């Protein structure tokens, strides 16, 4: 009898855990889907015009970042991102460098807000990254090679 | 005037030689004493046996009596200005081009003795032996058959075989995808501009080649003038697409002439006509709408014969005078020089012609002078040949489709940048398709196309990219100095050092064997040239982001090239006002391509980085070395920035 009760207890815990896992998975998916797509920010930084396009692709947890500060071509960065249950977004560039910060995510309609402490930016949803951006960009190094002395 | 002068002197000389005692000028007799040996700039090895260059005092220019006297004293037959017409051009006079004369000696006259006699003349300031140069490629052409079109850009059927433009890694077993000049997307921005003229100093270009003729430079005055007449008065008759300085005659296009194909091959890489449904593509060959850059053929070589100092100096000066902005030179001196000073002092006529080209702005809307590009040389030696090694001339090394140094390429001091030169022997067997594919005259290969290898083939890739760069500046409406333009080109590179580990199987000496790759590391220049990055850099230099409140090593490879970690930094400058704007306690440094900085305030500032493009020391009057380049980068310090300057 005790053995039966024990088995029932284990099964109940497992079911609860599975349910919890499924529920966490669902939340994660929801969180990630919240940022999926292309986001645009245009503004000014230290007197220099800034134009940034961010693309988040949940299917492989990869991102594209096109940034231009000042004149010239866009710098194109790629890498991977991860999202926590509590909507904290982190990432790593393909060059091996980590993002400078982790960001708390909040979305309201077509606006995505990424905050790190007192620092936050609002991005507007965009259908695509325009061709004049992708077609005027320079890829950044894809791996962080060590100096060969 | 000068042709008359030449005839007069020839007649006068024949009397003089007969009348004067010339036995002491013949081979084998004793050298006359000279107190003016310092006037003799170089030595007679590997020079033309019956020719000397003189630099005359201004007062003796066009003095026919004095010219006759010189002929008489030396056993000379002719005394001709090296640069006809320079006397009446104020700009050319500034470079002293009007003072250079070529003395042609009678057969049997001792060259050294003639030089010594000339050096004793008060009105002869310098005497230079007429050195011979060599082309930098193995002239061994293999024909090409069209392949199915798969590139998705231009419709030229041989483009898929031009791995040096678009390398999918399949051309040979050891090929590396991307070991090319990354031009495919660049062609969407510009494929050329007919206002840009590239002078090809080489063997003559087959100007009737169907894949070149539409991109040949045309001298309209001569084209529309009378045959046999110097219609534009530039001293050269019927120079419609250029001139043959080797034979001092009109460029001719005789399919049966003994051309090696070198000049035509080089020209095709620069600007074979693109998108015309035949043959190959050129780097700056246009989009099929008449917008390719123009090729000016300045013939200084003939088949296997080397060009002399006179031939090349004349050709270079002609290029500058007739409107070229890029000088494509796939050749070099066989002699070695210890420094720029030595080259300058020994080959002064070429040097002055090069300086004249460099400082002549034939595309003044986009650049303030000319860009000179030379092959590094094919002797597998550990320094660039001259003139390429000269400080502000770009010297091009070669890699194969495996992104590794080709076995023949020169490397080391004086080399500035690497480009595809082909290598037929990768993997230990001969495969023609790993050479560079371009145009050749039909007498060389009946298809009109063929594969060659050499730094001669790498060089026109860089010339073509420079031509694309100028074309893009026209499109952007921007203007640069030559120094700025070259600095951007030399930092628009991909890292090539990472591939130089271990060995590769290729030609070693005269047989196949394993070639060590380590000696080439950091020795091929700043890296492998990347057309796309270059065009992007011409658009402007974006700001680099750094983070406030943190000491960081911020990656500058986007500005200094992917090989930045190996680049020698000479200086990092930032004004005191800018340091204050970022709240810096000390001036930033750059190590291994990373900016070491600790801003304490948000703001913007400019940092000026001086670095060496190629090698560990700057070339100049003491050593052979790389070019000093300057990059100015705007920094923006903000609360958030990744170590690679990323926004997030």
Contacts between the chains, C-beta under 8 A, distances in Angstrom:
chain1	res1	chain2	res2	distance
A	45	B	636	5.5
A	45	B	638	5.8
A	46	B	602	6.2
A	46	B	603	5.3
A	46	B	604	4.1
A	46	B	636	4.7
A	46	B	637	7.1
A	46	B	638	6.8
A	47	B	604	5.9
A	48	B	543	5.3
A	48	B	604	6.2
A	48	B	634	7.2
A	48	B	636	5.7
A	52	B	647	5.4
A	54	B	648	7.7
A	65	B	646	6.4
A	65	B	647	6.1
A	65	B	648	6.4
A	67	B	542	7.9
A	67	B	545	8.0
A	67	B	646	7.3
A	67	B	647	4.5
A	68	B	542	5.5
A	69	B	542	5.8
A	69	B	543	4.0
A	69	B	545	6.3
A	69	B	636	5.6
A	70	B	540	7.4
A	70	B	541	7.6
A	70	B	542	5.4
A	70	B	543	3.8
A	70	B	634	5.5
A	70	B	636	7.5
A	71	B	539	7.4
A	71	B	540	3.4
A	71	B	541	7.0
A	71	B	542	6.6
A	72	B	536	7.2
A	72	B	537	7.4
A	72	B	539	5.1
A	72	B	540	3.3
A	72	B	541	5.2
A	72	B	542	4.0
A	73	B	536	3.8
A	73	B	537	7.5
A	73	B	539	5.0
A	73	B	540	7.4
A	73	B	542	6.6
A	74	B	542	7.5
A	75	B	542	6.1
A	75	B	558	5.9
A	75	B	645	7.1
A	75	B	646	7.9
A	77	B	644	7.2
A	77	B	646	5.0
A	77	B	647	7.9
A	91	B	648	6.4
A	93	B	642	6.5
A	93	B	644	5.8
A	93	B	646	5.8
A	95	B	555	7.2
A	95	B	644	5.2
A	97	B	555	7.5
A	97	B	642	5.2
A	97	B	643	4.6
A	97	B	644	4.6
A	97	B	646	7.0
A	98	B	642	7.1
A	99	B	642	5.8
A	99	B	646	7.2
A	99	B	648	4.6
A	100	B	547	6.0
A	100	B	640	4.7
A	100	B	641	5.6
A	100	B	642	4.5
A	100	B	643	7.8
A	100	B	646	7.4
A	100	B	648	6.6
A	101	B	640	5.4
A	101	B	648	7.5
A	103	B	648	7.6
A	114	B	648	8.0
A	116	B	640	6.2
A	118	B	639	7.9
A	119	B	639	5.0
A	119	B	640	5.8
A	135	B	185	7.7
A	135	B	188	6.9
A	135	B	189	7.8
A	136	B	536	6.8
A	136	B	539	6.7
A	137	B	536	7.3
A	138	B	532	7.4
A	138	B	533	5.6
A	138	B	536	4.6
A	138	B	537	7.8
A	138	B	558	6.5
A	140	B	557	7.4
A	140	B	558	5.8
A	140	B	644	6.2
A	140	B	645	8.0
A	140	B	646	7.8
A	141	B	555	7.2
A	141	B	557	5.2
A	141	B	558	7.9
A	141	B	562	5.8
A	141	B	644	7.6
A	144	B	555	7.7
A	145	B	495	6.7
A	145	B	498	6.0
A	145	B	565	6.5
A	146	B	565	7.8
A	147	B	565	4.4
A	147	B	566	7.0
A	147	B	592	4.3
A	147	B	593	7.7
A	148	B	497	6.2
A	148	B	498	7.8
A	148	B	521	6.5
A	148	B	522	7.8
A	148	B	565	7.6
A	148	B	566	6.9
